[in-house]
Amino acid sequence: DAGITQSPRHKVTETGTPVTLRCHQTENHRYMYWYRQDPGHGLRLIHYSYGVKDTDKGEVSDGYSVSRSKTEDFLLTLESATSSQTSVYFCAISESSGAEQYFGPGTRLTVT
Amino acid sequence: DAKTTQPPSMDCAEGRAANLPCNHSTISGNEYVYWYRQIHSQGPQYIIHGLKNNETNEMASLIITEDRKSSTLILPHATLRDTAVYYCIVRVGGAGAQKLVFGQGTRLTINP
């Protein structure tokens, strides 16, 4: 399995609080991605990174920000969590933009 | 990216070959066929991909028709651990191909 970890694995937080999810890889892959998975919507891309300090928006980026200060870490921040952001969040990595993506174990976030 | 059509569910007996079909009639010449699966509550797992030739790896075989409008993923000797949702995805390769678009997939159940 690709060396991808996500932390925390589970989190419950209140509406309006900031939340940061971390994705860590040991594969030295250039590309990293954040997806969310919700019933009836499948996986949807939030943000992705194509290098240190290089990020771009996906299809559902509103309410989320990301940062990548090191190759191995990609952070997803919810500045002010809302109940609509309750979801399972998956991080993925790939060597290049068109290559296969490898996914982490996921973080289950509940916003009450 | 081209749209794909998969049956919502399939059953297969343990030890038999599982053949999962996918239609992608609008596929373009530069689009690859990717297969992923997601075992309950885990991150999606890359299985295999191909452009126009049949492909085989340690997990599965991918058969793409000559006109490339459909493909079949074959799990040669299915086990109970192969029970999962299988996603067929069509996407361009190379630069600019960031996101994976997951449809509803096929829920494959392997029966003892």
Interface residues (C-beta under 8 A of the other chain):
Chain A: Y31 Y33 G42 L43 L45 Y48 D56 G58 E59 F90 A92 S96 S97 G98 E100 Q101 Y102 F103 G104 P105 G106
Chain B: Y32 Y34 S41 Q42 G43 P44 Q45 Y46 H49 R91 V92 G93 G94 A95 G96 A97 Q98 K99 L100 V101 F102 G103 Q104 G105
